Amino acid sequence: MTNPFLDSIINQLVSLTGLPADELRSIVQGPPDVKKGDYAFPCFVLAKKERKNPAELASELAGEFQPDAYIERAEPAGPYLNFFVHRKACIEHVLGCIHEQGEDFGNLNAGEGNTIVIDYSSPNIAKPLGVHHLCSTMIGNSLYRIFKALGYRVVGVNHLGDWGTQFGVLLGAYKRWGDSLSEKTVNGLVELYVRYSDEMKEDEALGEEAREWFRKLENGDETARALWEEFREISLDEFKRIYERLGVQFDSFAGESFYNERIDATVERIQEAGLATISQDALVVDLEDYDMPPCILRKSDDASLYATRDLAGIQYRKETYDFEKVLYVVGADQRLHFRQLFKVMELLGDEVAAKCFHVDFGLVLFHDPEVGGWAKGSTRKGNLELLEDVLDRAAELALQIIEENEKKMDFVDSKEEIAEAVAIAAVCFGILCKSRQKDVKFDWDEILSFRGKTGPYLQYAHARQASILRKYGKKVTGEVDLGRLDDPEEFELAMWLSVFPRAVEKAAAEFEPSCIANYLLDLAAVYSRYSQDSVRHKILSDDEELTAARVLLVSCVRTVLQKGLYLLGIIAPEQM
């Protein structure tokens, strides 16, 4: 949606301040006090440039600002220049756009012709998906949808951890004890891995045996390769089943093994550039001048590392997708790895280095009785919270709540289906509503709360609005007298709706889905205050003109809630 009100402000400020339009667009915001205006320009940046007091500048600019068809007036408020829009024009424009565009509202063509590759989820094969995979999976899935909405061609890549020395451990374990498995499942493979890891602590020979198995795998040994492929298929089948449950899809499952054939060429390129040196019998890129340890390309036994495979991956993705950006949605504990990776590309003189971004996030922590506090789960310790178990428990709780409140709720076709949608919303929104760089303490009371600032709260708000539209029973039309929406709270709702496209843009610019999550919470809160005053704001009444106008307003709020939840990867039920 174009915003002629904001455009009008920006155009005049360009003339009055000399600041570029793009900079002004990022600065102009909602005022600190909504009673004092609809938009605000903080004068601090200009004051620094002009070496003037920001409050004096605000007063000067207010005197020069000219009202027009969109902006009624401008007033200074300390260091801020606040703008008041023409309310009727604003309501008509915002509701008209949303009604006309429907689910396309918030879409832009900013990325048209450009490609973004997003690397997310990336579990290790032969290990189950744990709760700690939720952050990468759901942040990446949301960014995928957000950039699609902005017009980009988006390629979602699940860079599977399907190569490395850990598979030497698994192969050694399977050859020793595989016959003990009643059936080949991911959980069975984990049991073997944990058993071998424990015994390896007491028997050094097991460590060498594991390394030998990985060397066989790298060299194409038929037995090792056949078992590895079987482990990979078992894992992929389970992953895809859970991804389908979460509503997450990928365009590629090219994992670390995919780049094996490209490793030699990658290493040769680095050597030809004079960047590779030998250190302690390993081939490395020395990064001491950049306050980083060396980036290891090959170990002393000539085995490759995942840094080498990631370097090969960047080159492949550049050649295959010709991307504008590539985003690595990987935890903050891998920050050094990506700093090294991008620095090596930069030292190679490759312009692609500036197009690579590490979208990091905090840890998912669990209460660990052994340490008496919060800690990461560990496959080796066998204390990971499995993602499927968490979703199952959430669905059970959601169904219990639905059944306890069934008489108060709208008619539901399938309680189990709604419970599943609510469970996914509860768990995923618990991740996405926080700034991604903050750690998430996985507390059941908080994550699975169905009250307050949660995904189920937003789903319920959407279902209530859908219920009103069903009770209205007529086609919602844009041909209504919006002049009847003259209540301040109705204008406030329209203003909040107008902000949605900017929330989407901000989420993309900062790689931060929480921008949308928190916008939706604010919008739902404003709507809740409006709808709770059932005397002043009765939606369905005998006044047909007023009813039609308010139904359009409700319909627009429902549309934006639904679209916002979609961008977060959350279903918006019609009934609940």
Helices and strands as residue ranges (DSSP letters): H 4-17, H 21-27, G 34-36, E 39-42, H 44-50, H 54-64, E 71-77, E 80-85, H 87-101, G 102-104, E 115-119, H 133-149, E 153-157, H 166-177, G 178-180, H 186-200, H 204-218, H 222-246, G 256-259, H 260-272, E 276-279, E 282-285, G 288-290, E 295-298, H 306-321, E 325-329, G 332-334, H 335-347, G 351-355, E 356-359, E 364-368, E 373-375, H 387-404, G 406-408, H 415-432, E 440-441, H 444-447, H 455-472, G 482-484, H 488-509, H 514-532, H 544-567
